[in-house]
Amino acid sequence: MSDDNYYILDLDKLPAYLGELPSVVEALGLSAGFASDAITIDEIGDGNVNYVYRVTNASDASKQVIVKQAVPYFRLVGEAWPLSRDRMNYEIRALNLYNDIVPDLVPGVFHADEAMSTLIMECLSEHIILRIGMIDAITYPTAAEAIGKFMAETLFATSAWAMPSEARRDLMAQFVKNDELCKLTEEFIFTFPYMEHESNYSNPATDEWVRENIHTDSRYKLDVLGFKDLFVAKTDALLHGDLHTGSLMVNQDDTYVIDMEFAFFGPFGFDIGKIISNFLLACTAHYERAGGQEYREWILAQIPVIWNTFEQRFIELWDAAAESTMLTAGLLTPDEFATLKSEFMLDLLRESAGFCACSMARRTVGIAGVADVRDIEDPARRSELEVLNLRLSKHIMAERHTMSSIDDLVASVRSLYATINL
């Protein structure tokens, strides 16, 4: 990507840039070329990669937009870790596509500028990050169903079950070069947490457990490597690529999916496993946080809702699909198609469980943990929860082959929880 027309949009440069964009000016309820004091700007990004600002009409707080810009380095680390700005191209392309597929589940786009690596979109001012709400033990009655619907609709629509071959290859070509962020996933989810590495998080008691129970467990590490192979090799559908409780905005009525810069074509089970893992990480955290057993039960109840909503809607779309790369009239009898769907969903459940296990380990040992656990101040207490999450990771990985339903996965989690005294 050329840097000829690129500059970083700091607080001084943002007003002039925004004032030249008619759709943004209209969204803010202002006039073109507005003065800098006509808006207020707050940096709100808490992610690992990009900068995010909330821009508000200084005279009318109901008029807001979100500005997201990629900078040429890994924000979590700083300029010492260069990172291509191309990642914003993939977020722009994914969000535009998702607005076509599930417009009720993603923010609207006011302006996208690949040359400036900038995306300007709807401000979800009446929503909060799901992870924040779950840390505070808030229940969200519609979130799990929305998550399942989002995955079913987007994964099916971009798969070979829905798209003709040529159109799908054209779409894949728009995401095939998201190399740097895929490499981050390959390393931080499937490699570094299972070995001594300088990027890994450190908590002394947890470190000792990891050395004795992760680094020496050949079967577990080989299983993880198998899922890395799936991640690298499979191109089932366009994935969000970083679907977790920090990339969902919620309130009691609505759920929106954000932060698609990791979008790429990969295995169906990756998004599913990743979001389930984050619910389990939140569940464990409430052995310490205020929600306690009641909130843990609510979290565990959401996991079947996510999967069952996904499965039901995916099959509905499958049954209604016209001819595609994989579907040809007259090829399968109704009984054969029913067998295909049943075997496919069982394989996908087990694949999702494996990816869930990998994600739990990454978020516990790797550089980018989850605030649910990592923000607990007492290191000894934090370590107890971290070790529990690592035990869950190993337990789910080992038992995935015996799972026949999502209830089996939840039962497996409960069986391990029953052995602890926290």
Secondary structure, DSSP 8 states (H G I E B T S, - for coil): ---TT-----TTTHHHHHHT-HHHHHHHT--TT--GGGEEEEE---SSS-EEEEEEETTEEEEEEEEEE--SEETTTEEEEE--TTHHHHHHHHHHHHHHH-GGGS--EEEEETTTTEEEEE--TT-EEHHHHHHTT---TTHHHHHHHHHHHHHHHTSTTTS-HHHHHHHHHTTTT-HHHHHHHHHHHHTGGGS--TTS---HHHHHHHHHHTTT-HHHHHHHHHHHHHHHH---EEE-S--SGGGEEE-SS-EEE---TT-EEE-HHHHHHHHHHHHHHHHHHTTTSTTHHHHHHHHHHHHHHHHHHHHHHHHHHHHH--S-SS--TTSS-HHHHHHHHHHHHHHHHHHHHHHHHHHHHHHHHSSS--HHHHT-S-HHHHHHHHHHHHHHHHHHHHHGGG--SHHHHHHHHHHHHTT---
